[in-house]
Amino acid sequence: MTKLLIGLTVFTVMTTWQRGRGLVTAERAQLEGRLPEFIDDLRSGKVSTLRIPGTACSSTAASRQRRRAPNPRGDSF
């Protein structure tokens, strides 16, 4: 009986998750447009992009950690 209850619970969670994901995806596509169309617009030049020389974005494992800025006075708290 316990295994059946666990299976039913997992099934309910997964089907709810799948339905919610579909609803969120549909709503996002309606509000923002579809991603492949946006990428095509970027490549064709329909959407302008602003590029600033000397700037870059990078995603590394270190950027996900919270880091504190160095203290300009040199003392630590």
C-alpha positions as CSV (number, residue, x, y, z in Angstrom):
1,M,0.0,0.0,0.0
2,T,2.9,2.4,0.8
3,K,4.5,1.8,-2.6
4,L,1.3,2.6,-4.3
5,L,0.9,5.8,-2.4
6,I,4.4,6.9,-3.2
7,G,3.9,6.0,-6.8
8,L,0.7,8.0,-7.0
9,T,2.3,11.0,-5.3
10,V,5.2,11.0,-7.7
11,F,2.9,10.6,-10.7
12,T,0.8,13.6,-9.4
13,V,3.8,15.8,-8.9
14,M,5.3,15.0,-12.3
15,T,2.0,15.5,-14.2
16,T,1.4,18.8,-12.4
17,W,4.9,19.9,-13.1
18,Q,4.5,19.1,-16.8
19,R,1.2,20.9,-17.1
20,G,2.6,24.0,-15.3
21,R,5.6,24.0,-17.5
22,G,3.5,24.0,-20.6
23,L,1.3,26.8,-19.2
24,V,4.3,29.0,-18.4
25,T,5.9,28.3,-21.7
26,A,2.7,29.3,-23.6
27,E,2.3,32.4,-21.6
28,R,5.9,33.4,-22.1
29,A,5.7,32.8,-25.8
30,Q,2.5,35.0,-26.0
31,L,4.1,37.9,-24.0
32,E,7.7,37.8,-25.3
33,G,7.4,36.0,-28.7
34,R,9.0,32.7,-29.7
35,L,12.7,32.3,-29.1
36,P,13.6,30.9,-32.6
37,E,11.9,33.9,-34.2
38,F,13.8,36.3,-32.0
39,I,17.1,34.7,-32.9
40,D,16.3,34.9,-36.6
41,D,15.5,38.6,-36.1
42,L,18.8,39.1,-34.4
43,R,20.7,37.4,-37.2
44,S,18.8,39.2,-40.0
45,G,19.3,42.6,-38.3
46,K,15.6,43.4,-37.7
47,V,16.4,43.8,-34.0
48,S,19.2,46.2,-33.3
49,T,21.8,45.4,-30.7
50,L,24.0,47.8,-28.8
51,R,27.6,46.8,-28.5
52,I,30.0,48.7,-26.3
53,P,33.7,48.2,-27.0
54,G,35.7,46.9,-24.1
55,T,32.8,45.1,-22.3
56,A,32.2,41.4,-21.9
57,C,30.1,39.0,-20.0
58,S,31.3,35.6,-18.8
59,S,29.7,32.9,-16.7
60,T,32.1,30.9,-14.6
61,A,31.7,28.9,-11.4
62,A,33.4,31.7,-9.6
63,S,30.8,34.2,-10.7
64,R,28.1,32.2,-9.1
65,Q,29.6,32.5,-5.6
66,R,28.9,35.6,-3.5
67,R,32.0,37.7,-3.3
68,R,32.6,40.7,-1.2
69,A,34.2,43.8,-2.7
70,P,37.6,44.5,-1.2
71,N,37.6,47.1,1.6
72,P,39.2,50.3,0.3
73,R,40.5,51.1,3.8
74,G,42.3,47.8,4.1
75,D,40.9,46.8,7.5
76,S,38.8,43.7,7.8
77,F,35.5,43.3,9.6
